[in-house]
């Protein structure tokens, strides 16, 4: 019994090359079965084993619906990752940390991320920081220094350089243009990434 449970549980032991996309329904079903297995483990080991077996069967049957997305992150992985990024915009976010959130190797994660979003993880994070900073700039009078620090930039200069590279103008100029109604405040780029 112990050997069976040990063989099933470690997610990090899965070869990164065999990772595949699964549907949200399959993910939800597997998570439910794993929760049930955990609840039954101390009371009824046979029921726990049954739940684990059903979860494995469900995973094996989930192969076909998303074959066209081979090498991409699944929708649940994308959601989990975006939540992680948005929650941690104020701190350093490294590729290895994002890979760890999904229990993937850095190599596989980087490849799947680029296939999913069309850009590297660090480019996406920088764009997400700037999009979030733009929203703060539109709704508050916070200083650029405060905005820079609250969005993970080491200083205001780093924030200004990154902002100008992405948007084409400095943050202060962008804010003035928006206040004057001369700049569209839509965030179209990030919205299109989230829809993929």
Steps between C-alpha positions, in 0.01 A plus 500: 500500500770749599695430179188562292429835665865603477511420130194714433560809710822681406406745224859609450602147402309522172731541200452851366490369142183302581309801633182564306211739495178390668155653503364694795240227555767231525709713732199570726406131502852387585532761775166387648613137499833589659320697771274202566803269511668725754186508715465119489869424553498480879155338522462265204813429295307291246273796418807724476662255255181488294495881474865506393439231239199689361711817482771317306246355257347845451845643420575221252171560316557877480757481219299573187298824537797737504749335266507810282638689798788258553784686661274769647384572851146383575233750600526408870878541485462835326251619761717384790804668348325831428367503857854438629647777283229752591537421870878543489542803273661689787789255532754322286343230282745258344437237235596220740243626752225502239598149387487382862144636538396248233746225606669510159865504405631844405579380148154353433327795669688758291412317178133449593468859623631642173270268301204618709567876525729567203766665718750385760393488867712800598371713212143412601567591865653835398197574280263400778683729745468793258131430431430489874705815557301676227175415679638641826621814320150552359320462831739655755744786542770267632856604423693314232744385769219342703349340190841368393563336838148360529541333160833326556735749337827558685473878457318773312759506220448131427124558493533797263731311260269197490189717462653703214618181324150350512271801463718741301489793743605557861249427779469870582433592135251213470316617812477856364374374162234287671392788723461717189300225326766462230585134570270200494508330840398154375726210594433297187831314492469328837132431445582318177761289679252396768248383239741248345 
